[in-house]
Amino acid sequence: MKPIILDTNIVIRFVTSDDKEKKEKAATLFDQIEKGKIIAFIPDVIFAEIVFVLVSKKLYAMPKKTIQAILIPIINLPNIKFYRKKSIKKALELFVKHDLDFEDALLAAYAEKGKNEIVSFDNDFKKIPSITHKEPS
């Protein structure tokens, strides 16, 4: 069975109640995914956009811990696939623990897994002792 690719708005409608009709449709879709009738794929860039939309002060302004709590059960569904599921979960952990932007947390999760150094002007990476970070010289 070929996986469907989920867009940001499907997950947003599923985890929020701002559009009841779309939430019901998204809930039906997630029920089919949970039952194994559908396999879904969420690309990393879409997952980052989901987090960005939920944390955005102009949109939902959800606390990071709340975002983590509502997204972990989705990540844990066996019929939802990611390129790097463990890195996504680790990024959510770093996002909350070190108060990072999700994109930086994802970059840190990749660096930590591959033992890579991050080159960036962003000093937030210094908050994570398990990775190395430097500015370009």
Secondary structure, DSSP 8 states (H G I E B T S, - for coil): ---EE--HHHHHHHH--S-HHHHHHHHHHHHHHHTTS--EE--HHHHHHHHHHHH-TTTT---HHHHHHHHHHHHT-TTEE-SSHHHHHHHHHHHHHTT--HHHHHHHHHHHHHT-EEE-S-GGGGG-TTSEEE---
